[in-house]
Amino acid sequence: MQRALLIVLVAASYLLLAGAYNWALGPLLAIAALAVVAAPRRTLSSNRMWRVIDGALIAVCGALLIQLLPLPAALVNAVSPGAGRVRSALQFAPLNATASGWTTLSIDTDATLAALATVVLGVLSFWISRSVFGSGGNTRHVCRALAIIGAAAAIMAVVQRAVTPRLVLFVSSPEARSAFPFGAFINRNHMAGWLLLIAAPVGGYLIARLRTHPASREREWRFALKRLLSSGATVTGLTLVIIVGVLLLTLSRSAVIGLGAAAVVLWLLGRSRLQLDRTQAPALLAAAGAILVVTMFFIDLDGWATRLQESFDTGPADYNRIRIWQETLPIVRDFWLTGTGAGTYSDAMTQYQQSRIWVGSMQRWAHFNNAHSHYVQLVSEGGLLLVIPVLVGLVAFVRVAVRAARTDKGEMFWVRAGAVAGLAGLAVQSIWEVSLTMPAIVVLTGLLAGLAVYQREAAYGDSIDTPDALHRRRRY
């Protein structure tokens, strides 16, 4: 039941327009709550290995609550001197109107409340995923579901771009005229990040399937092909080609760099396990070659040439990330301790933006509504209040995830390593994008995080050392 609800949560978070509108958070949180209720003891339990991670996640939620709590205005003005000025400008109120009474650290409580709900959704997704995979026998089912959901969404996105290029998922028109809708996302970079998170564990699952169906040493190429076709790995490989191919069609430079980073991390984690015998090599090489050749057909050479040219175009009138980051520094300086409030970057930039950039496609002056770097936006919106628990949680998570990967002796290791690689790819993409504000991406991030650190329950006997043993039990 919990596994089914986790899959439903992934699908619903995408179909509800990627959760871009606040009304979608209610249904998504309801599905997550049902999944917790399905196995509350296992979901909410925390062992010694996870305690620091869970404590940091709770601290992050606590920090956002602190930003929402009404506090004495004198205290808020002391710890966040710029808050009163920005809030009075946003509310068209005199500055002295916010100098007394009670107020909040956040300059926009509605935006911060939505951000808190999104964070809670991600935390619940992480705990649910950890519970589902830890209960045993669920990894292959979830990976298959991810492959199907990812491929279906990718195909639907291509059709949407061809039929209704200005609509989000065929039904919604974005407010910004310069938007580039792709699938359920208003921003094509977000769609590419979502596909990246699905491609990584599906790629790990494909490797696991190939390694658990070794061919005979005699007439190895023919038997490798026969084994490949009979194992079901062909379908998994096809879905992976579609997912990666459509990722390339988004023309997202940050996602392609993230995909490359994910591949490097997967290789670093798995190189000690790649002691392939002659019977395994043909299947893996054939699959890798086929995926590489087929995905080449998805590459838009003209589009990529234009995108690469834009990367090096740094004229004084250009709308570029360096300028946005420079103009964010005054916000960081004024709100270094408590931040402006999660989700309030766009509001703050109405007072701090200095550049006047005319966007011809919009027929209006550009407004920097996000920092185009999740790290820069995190610092400006959260200050030390939010940055400290986030850093503690990230360090603890990396240590636990690497340890879990190294101690996993079964072929399930490749799925776990794929999850870690996907998260690393998203972390690299986040240098230039703010994808983790989207509930659909947050849900997938939580799922991959749970997949990276889960512990198997001993009763299920999932930890199998040899590919042959895995094949005999038909785990894949």
LOMI-689243 format. One line per field, with one value per residue (C-alpha): residue number from 1; x, y, z. Coordinates in Angstrom, 1 decimal. Layout:
N
resi (NUM, ...) .
xx (X, ...) .
yy (Y, ...) .
zz (Z, ...) .
This chain:
476
resi (1, 2, 3, 4, 5, 6, 7, 8, 9, 10, 11, 12, 13, 14, 15, 16, 17, 18, 19, 20, 21, 22, 23, 24, 25, 26, 27, 28, 29, 30, 31, 32, 33, 34, 35, 36, 37, 38, 39, 40, 41, 42, 43, 44, 45, 46, 47, 48, 49, 50, 51, 52, 53, 54, 55, 56, 57, 58, 59, 60, 61, 62, 63, 64, 65, 66, 67, 68, 69, 70, 71, 72, 73, 74, 75, 76, 77, 78, 79, 80, 81, 82, 83, 84, 85, 86, 87, 88, 89, 90, 91, 92, 93, 94, 95, 96, 97, 98, 99, 100, 101, 102, 103, 104, 105, 106, 107, 108, 109, 110, 111, 112, 113, 114, 115, 116, 117, 118, 119, 120, 121, 122, 123, 124, 125, 126, 127, 128, 129, 130, 131, 132, 133, 134, 135, 136, 137, 138, 139, 140, 141, 142, 143, 144, 145, 146, 147, 148, 149, 150, 151, 152, 153, 154, 155, 156, 157, 158, 159, 160, 161, 162, 163, 164, 165, 166, 167, 168, 169, 170, 171, 172, 173, 174, 175, 176, 177, 178, 179, 180, 181, 182, 183, 184, 185, 186, 187, 188, 189, 190, 191, 192, 193, 194, 195, 196, 197, 198, 199, 200, 201, 202, 203, 204, 205, 206, 207, 208, 209, 210, 211, 212, 213, 214, 215, 216, 217, 218, 219, 220, 221, 222, 223, 224, 225, 226, 227, 228, 229, 230, 231, 232, 233, 234, 235, 236, 237, 238, 239, 240, 241, 242, 243, 244, 245, 246, 247, 248, 249, 250, 251, 252, 253, 254, 255, 256, 257, 258, 259, 260, 261, 262, 263, 264, 265, 266, 267, 268, 269, 270, 271, 272, 273, 274, 275, 276, 277, 278, 279, 280, 281, 282, 283, 284, 285, 286, 287, 288, 289, 290, 291, 292, 293, 294, 295, 296, 297, 298, 299, 300, 301, 302, 303, 304, 305, 306, 307, 308, 309, 310, 311, 312, 313, 314, 315, 316, 317, 318, 319, 320, 321, 322, 323, 324, 325, 326, 327, 328, 329, 330, 331, 332, 333, 334, 335, 336, 337, 338, 339, 340, 341, 342, 343, 344, 345, 346, 347, 348, 349, 350, 351, 352, 353, 354, 355, 356, 357, 358, 359, 360, 361, 362, 363, 364, 365, 366, 367, 368, 369, 370, 371, 372, 373, 374, 375, 376, 377, 378, 379, 380, 381, 382, 383, 384, 385, 386, 387, 388, 389, 390, 391, 392, 393, 394, 395, 396, 397, 398, 399, 400, 401, 402, 403, 404, 405, 406, 407, 408, 409, 410, 411, 412, 413, 414, 415, 416, 417, 418, 419, 420, 421, 422, 423, 424, 425, 426, 427, 428, 429, 430, 431, 432, 433, 434, 435, 436, 437, 438, 439, 440, 441, 442, 443, 444, 445, 446, 447, 448, 449, 450, 451, 452, 453, 454, 455, 456, 457, 458, 459, 460, 461, 462, 463, 464, 465, 466, 467, 468, 469, 470, 471, 472, 473, 474, 475, 476) .
xx (0.0, 2.7, 4.7, 1.7, 1.1, 4.7, 4.3, 1.0, 2.7, 5.4, 2.9, 0.5, 3.2, 3.9, 0.4, -0.7, 1.3, 4.4, 2.9, 3.7, 0.5, -0.2, -3.5, -1.6, 0.2, -3.0, -3.6, 0.1, 0.4, -2.8, -1.3, 2.0, 0.0, -1.9, 1.4, 2.7, -0.5, 0.0, 3.1, 3.5, 5.9, 8.4, 8.1, 8.6, 11.3, 14.9, 18.0, 21.4, 22.7, 19.8, 19.5, 21.6, 19.8, 16.4, 17.3, 18.6, 15.4, 13.3, 15.5, 15.0, 11.2, 11.7, 13.6, 10.8, 8.3, 10.5, 10.3, 6.5, 6.0, 4.8, 7.6, 8.0, 8.8, 11.7, 13.3, 12.7, 14.2, 17.2, 18.0, 16.8, 17.2, 16.1, 12.8, 10.7, 11.8, 11.1, 7.8, 6.5, 7.4, 5.6, 2.5, 2.6, 2.6, 4.6, 7.8, 6.7, 3.6, 5.8, 8.1, 5.8, 3.6, 4.2, 5.5, 7.3, 10.9, 9.4, 8.5, 5.8, 4.2, 2.1, 5.1, 7.0, 4.0, 4.0, 7.7, 7.3, 4.6, 6.9, 9.7, 7.4, 6.4, 10.0, 10.7, 7.7, 8.7, 12.2, 10.8, 8.2, 10.8, 13.2, 10.5, 9.4, 12.8, 13.8, 10.8, 12.4, 11.4, 10.2, 13.2, 12.5, 8.8, 9.5, 12.3, 10.0, 7.3, 9.8, 10.9, 7.3, 6.3, 9.5, 9.1, 5.4, 6.0, 8.8, 6.7, 3.8, 6.1, 7.4, 3.8, 2.9, 5.7, 4.6, 0.8, 0.5, 3.9, 2.6, 0.6, 1.8, 0.7, -1.9, -4.1, -2.5, -1.1, 1.9, 1.6, 5.1, 5.0, 8.7, 8.1, 9.3, 6.8, 8.0, 5.7, 4.2, 6.8, 6.9, 10.6, 12.4, 15.4, 13.1, 11.7, 15.3, 16.1, 13.1, 14.1, 17.7, 16.4, 14.5, 17.2, 19.9, 18.2, 16.7, 20.2, 21.4, 18.5, 19.5, 23.0, 21.7, 19.5, 22.3, 24.6, 22.1, 21.4, 25.0, 25.3, 27.0, 30.7, 30.2, 29.1, 28.9, 27.6, 24.6, 23.8, 24.3, 21.8, 19.3, 19.7, 19.3, 16.0, 14.6, 15.5, 13.3, 16.3, 15.5, 12.4, 14.2, 16.9, 14.3, 12.7, 16.1, 16.8, 13.5, 14.1, 17.7, 16.8, 14.0, 16.3, 18.6, 15.7, 15.0, 18.3, 19.0, 22.8, 22.7, 20.9, 23.4, 26.2, 24.3, 23.9, 27.6, 28.3, 25.9, 27.7, 31.1, 29.7, 28.2, 31.5, 33.4, 31.0, 31.0, 34.5, 35.5, 32.6, 33.3, 35.3, 33.4, 34.0, 33.8, 30.1, 28.9, 31.0, 29.1, 25.6, 26.8, 28.8, 26.0, 23.5, 25.7, 26.5, 22.8, 21.8, 24.6, 23.7, 20.0, 20.2, 22.3, 19.1, 17.6, 20.3, 19.2, 22.6, 21.3, 19.5, 22.6, 24.8, 22.6, 22.6, 26.3, 26.8, 24.5, 26.8, 29.7, 27.6, 28.3, 27.5, 26.6, 22.8, 22.5, 20.3, 22.9, 23.4, 26.5, 24.6, 21.7, 24.1, 25.9, 22.6, 21.7, 24.7, 23.1, 20.1, 22.6, 24.4, 21.2, 19.5, 22.6, 21.1, 17.5, 17.0, 14.0, 11.9, 11.7, 10.0, 10.4, 13.3, 11.1, 9.5, 12.9, 14.3, 11.5, 13.5, 17.1, 17.3, 19.4, 19.6, 17.0, 16.9, 14.3, 13.1, 11.7, 9.8, 7.9, 7.6, 8.5, 11.4, 12.9, 12.4, 14.7, 12.2, 14.7, 18.5, 19.2, 21.2, 19.6, 22.6, 22.5, 18.7, 19.0, 21.4, 19.3, 16.0, 17.2, 20.4, 22.3, 19.1, 18.4, 21.9, 23.3, 20.8, 20.9, 24.7, 24.6, 22.0, 23.9, 27.2, 25.4, 23.5, 26.6, 28.4, 25.5, 24.8, 28.5, 28.7, 25.5, 26.7, 30.0, 28.4, 25.8, 27.1, 24.2, 23.5, 20.9, 24.0, 23.7, 20.2, 21.5, 24.5, 22.2, 20.2, 23.3, 24.5, 21.1, 21.2, 24.8, 23.6, 20.8, 23.2, 25.4, 22.5, 21.4, 24.5, 22.6, 19.0, 16.4, 14.7, 14.1, 11.3, 9.1, 7.1, 7.4, 11.2, 11.1, 9.1, 11.6, 14.5, 13.0, 12.5, 16.1, 17.4, 15.5, 16.8, 20.3, 20.3, 17.7, 18.6, 17.2, 15.1, 16.9, 13.7, 13.6, 17.1, 17.7, 21.4, 22.6, 26.3, 26.4, 24.7, 23.9, 22.1, 20.1, 19.2, 18.1, 15.8, 14.5, 14.8, 14.9) .
yy (0.0, 2.4, 1.6, 2.3, 5.6, 6.7, 6.0, 7.9, 10.8, 11.0, 10.8, 13.3, 15.8, 15.9, 15.9, 18.7, 21.1, 20.1, 21.7, 25.2, 26.6, 26.5, 24.7, 21.6, 21.3, 20.3, 17.1, 16.2, 16.5, 14.4, 11.6, 11.8, 11.7, 8.6, 7.0, 7.7, 6.4, 3.2, 2.3, 4.9, 3.1, 2.2, 5.5, 7.7, 5.6, 6.8, 4.8, 6.1, 6.4, 8.7, 10.7, 13.7, 13.8, 13.7, 16.3, 18.6, 18.2, 19.0, 22.0, 23.3, 23.1, 24.8, 27.6, 28.3, 28.3, 30.9, 33.1, 32.8, 33.4, 36.9, 38.5, 41.9, 44.4, 45.7, 42.2, 41.8, 45.2, 44.3, 41.0, 41.9, 45.7, 45.8, 43.9, 46.9, 49.0, 46.2, 45.3, 48.8, 49.3, 46.1, 47.0, 50.7, 51.6, 54.2, 52.9, 53.7, 51.5, 48.4, 49.8, 48.8, 45.9, 42.4, 41.3, 38.4, 37.8, 36.9, 39.8, 37.7, 35.1, 33.5, 32.8, 31.4, 29.2, 27.7, 27.1, 25.4, 23.1, 22.2, 21.4, 19.2, 17.4, 16.7, 15.5, 13.2, 11.8, 11.0, 9.2, 7.3, 6.3, 5.1, 3.0, 1.5, 0.5, -0.7, -3.1, -5.2, -6.3, -2.9, -1.4, -3.1, -2.2, 1.5, 1.7, 0.2, 2.7, 5.6, 4.4, 4.2, 7.6, 9.3, 7.9, 8.7, 12.3, 12.8, 11.7, 13.8, 16.8, 16.4, 16.2, 19.3, 21.3, 20.3, 20.9, 23.6, 25.1, 28.0, 25.8, 23.9, 20.3, 21.2, 23.1, 26.1, 29.3, 30.8, 34.4, 35.3, 35.8, 34.9, 31.5, 28.3, 25.6, 22.1, 19.3, 20.1, 22.8, 26.5, 26.4, 23.9, 23.7, 22.4, 19.8, 18.7, 18.5, 16.3, 14.0, 13.9, 12.7, 9.9, 8.9, 8.3, 5.5, 4.0, 3.9, 2.1, -0.3, -1.1, -1.9, -4.1, -6.0, -6.6, -7.8, -10.2, -11.9, -12.9, -14.7, -18.1, -18.0, -19.9, -18.0, -15.0, -12.3, -14.4, -15.4, -11.9, -10.6, -13.4, -12.8, -9.0, -9.5, -12.1, -10.2, -7.2, -4.9, -3.9, -2.1, -0.4, 0.7, 2.1, 4.1, 5.4, 6.5, 8.4, 10.1, 11.2, 12.1, 14.4, 15.9, 16.8, 18.3, 20.8, 22.5, 22.9, 23.6, 23.2, 19.9, 18.5, 19.5, 17.9, 14.7, 14.6, 15.1, 12.3, 10.0, 10.8, 10.1, 6.8, 5.8, 6.8, 4.8, 1.8, 1.5, -0.9, -3.1, -3.1, -6.3, -7.6, -11.1, -11.8, -12.9, -9.6, -7.2, -7.8, -7.0, -3.9, -2.6, -3.3, -1.5, 1.5, 1.7, 1.4, 4.1, 6.5, 6.0, 6.4, 9.5, 11.2, 11.5, 13.7, 16.3, 19.6, 20.8, 24.3, 24.8, 23.7, 25.9, 28.9, 28.0, 27.7, 31.0, 32.6, 31.2, 33.3, 36.4, 38.8, 42.2, 45.0, 44.8, 41.1, 39.3, 37.0, 35.2, 37.0, 40.3, 38.7, 37.3, 40.6, 42.4, 39.7, 40.5, 43.5, 41.3, 38.8, 41.6, 43.1, 39.8, 37.7, 36.3, 35.4, 35.9, 37.6, 34.5, 31.4, 32.0, 35.8, 36.4, 38.0, 40.3, 41.4, 42.1, 44.6, 46.9, 45.7, 45.2, 48.0, 46.9, 48.0, 45.4, 45.5, 42.1, 42.4, 39.1, 40.3, 44.0, 44.9, 45.5, 42.4, 41.5, 39.1, 36.8, 34.1, 34.1, 31.5, 29.7, 27.7, 28.3, 32.1, 32.1, 29.9, 32.3, 35.4, 33.9, 31.9, 33.5, 31.6, 30.5, 28.2, 27.7, 26.1, 23.2, 22.7, 22.3, 19.9, 17.8, 17.8, 16.7, 14.0, 12.8, 12.5, 10.5, 8.1, 7.7, 6.9, 4.5, 2.8, 2.4, 0.9, -1.6, -2.8, -6.1, -7.0, -5.8, -3.4, -1.3, 0.0, 1.5, 3.0, 4.5, 5.8, 7.6, 9.2, 10.2, 11.8, 13.9, 14.9, 15.9, 18.0, 19.7, 20.7, 22.0, 24.0, 26.2, 27.9, 27.0, 27.0, 23.7, 22.6, 25.1, 22.9, 20.2, 17.6, 17.9, 18.0, 14.7, 13.0, 14.3, 12.9, 9.5, 9.3, 10.4, 7.6, 5.2, 6.3, 5.7, 3.1, 0.0, -3.4, -5.2, -8.5, -10.5, -9.9, -11.2, -8.7, -8.5, -11.1, -11.1, -12.7, -12.0, -15.7, -15.8, -12.8, -14.3, -17.6, -15.7, -13.6, -10.4, -8.5) .
zz (0.0, 1.0, -2.2, -4.4, -2.6, -3.1, -6.9, -6.9, -5.2, -7.9, -10.7, -9.0, -8.3, -12.0, -13.3, -10.9, -13.1, -11.1, -8.0, -9.4, -7.9, -4.2, -4.6, -5.6, -2.3, -0.4, -2.4, -2.5, 1.3, 1.7, -0.4, 1.6, 4.9, 3.7, 2.9, 6.4, 8.0, 6.0, 8.0, 10.7, 13.0, 10.2, 8.5, 11.5, 13.2, 13.1, 13.9, 15.0, 11.4, 10.3, 13.5, 12.4, 9.0, 10.6, 13.2, 10.5, 8.5, 11.6, 12.3, 8.7, 9.2, 12.6, 11.0, 8.5, 11.4, 13.2, 10.1, 10.2, 13.9, 15.0, 17.0, 18.7, 16.0, 18.0, 18.0, 14.3, 13.5, 15.6, 14.0, 10.5, 10.1, 6.4, 6.9, 8.0, 5.0, 2.5, 4.1, 4.2, 0.5, -0.4, 1.7, 0.6, 4.3, 6.2, 7.7, 11.2, 10.7, 11.0, 13.7, 16.6, 17.6, 16.3, 13.0, 11.3, 10.0, 6.6, 4.4, 2.8, 5.1, 2.3, 0.2, 3.3, 4.3, 0.8, 1.0, 4.4, 2.9, 0.1, 2.5, 4.6, 1.5, 0.7, 4.2, 4.2, 0.7, 2.1, 5.2, 3.1, 0.5, 3.2, 4.7, 1.3, 0.2, 3.7, 3.8, 1.0, -2.4, -3.6, -5.4, -8.7, -8.7, -7.9, -10.6, -13.2, -12.2, -12.5, -15.9, -17.1, -15.6, -16.9, -20.4, -20.6, -19.3, -21.8, -24.7, -23.6, -23.2, -26.8, -28.1, -26.0, -27.5, -31.0, -30.5, -27.8, -27.3, -25.2, -22.7, -19.7, -20.0, -22.6, -20.1, -18.5, -19.9, -18.0, -16.9, -18.3, -22.0, -22.2, -20.5, -22.3, -21.1, -21.3, -20.1, -16.7, -16.0, -17.0, -17.1, -19.4, -17.0, -14.3, -16.7, -17.5, -13.8, -13.2, -16.0, -14.7, -11.3, -13.0, -15.4, -12.8, -10.8, -13.9, -15.4, -12.2, -12.4, -16.1, -15.0, -12.2, -14.6, -17.1, -14.4, -12.8, -16.2, -17.3, -20.6, -21.2, -21.9, -25.1, -28.1, -25.8, -28.2, -29.3, -25.8, -24.5, -27.0, -26.2, -22.4, -22.9, -24.9, -22.5, -19.2, -19.9, -19.8, -23.4, -22.3, -19.4, -21.9, -24.3, -21.5, -20.5, -24.1, -24.2, -20.9, -21.7, -25.2, -24.2, -21.6, -24.5, -26.3, -23.5, -24.5, -20.8, -20.4, -16.6, -16.8, -19.3, -17.0, -14.1, -16.2, -16.8, -13.1, -12.3, -14.7, -13.1, -9.6, -10.7, -12.2, -9.0, -6.8, -9.1, -10.4, -7.7, -8.6, -12.3, -12.4, -15.4, -16.8, -20.5, -20.3, -18.7, -20.9, -24.2, -22.8, -21.0, -23.9, -26.3, -24.1, -23.6, -27.3, -28.3, -25.8, -27.0, -30.7, -30.3, -28.1, -30.7, -32.8, -30.1, -30.3, -31.9, -33.2, -34.2, -30.9, -28.9, -31.0, -30.2, -26.5, -26.3, -28.1, -25.5, -22.8, -24.0, -24.8, -21.9, -23.3, -20.9, -21.6, -21.2, -18.7, -17.1, -13.8, -12.7, -12.6, -10.7, -8.1, -7.7, -7.1, -4.6, -2.4, -0.7, 0.4, 1.9, 3.7, 5.1, 6.0, 6.8, 10.1, 9.4, 5.7, 4.0, 4.4, 2.3, -1.0, -0.8, -3.2, -5.9, -3.3, -2.0, -5.5, -6.1, -3.7, -4.4, -8.2, -9.8, -13.4, -15.9, -18.7, -21.5, -22.6, -26.1, -26.1, -23.0, -24.0, -20.4, -18.1, -16.6, -12.9, -11.2, -9.7, -8.7, -8.1, -10.8, -8.2, -5.4, -3.1, -3.6, -3.1, 0.0, 1.7, 0.8, 1.9, 4.9, 6.3, 8.9, 10.5, 7.5, 6.1, 9.2, 9.5, 5.7, 5.8, 8.7, 7.0, 3.7, 5.3, 7.3, 4.3, 2.1, 4.8, 5.3, 1.5, 0.7, 3.6, 2.6, -1.0, 0.0, 2.4, -0.1, -1.4, -3.7, -7.3, -5.7, -5.2, -8.7, -8.1, -4.8, -6.6, -9.4, -6.8, -5.2, -8.7, -9.6, -6.4, -7.2, -10.7, -9.3, -6.8, -9.8, -11.8, -8.7, -9.2, -12.0, -11.4, -8.6, -9.3, -5.7, -5.2, -7.4, -5.5, -8.3, -8.1, -4.3, -4.2, -6.5, -4.5, -1.3, -3.1, -4.3, -0.9, 0.8, -1.9, -1.2, 2.6, 3.3, 5.4, 4.5, 7.1, 7.9, 7.5, 3.8, 3.0, 0.3, 0.7, -1.9, -2.8, -6.2, -9.5, -10.0, -6.6, -7.6, -10.9, -9.3, -7.0, -9.9, -7.8, -11.1) .
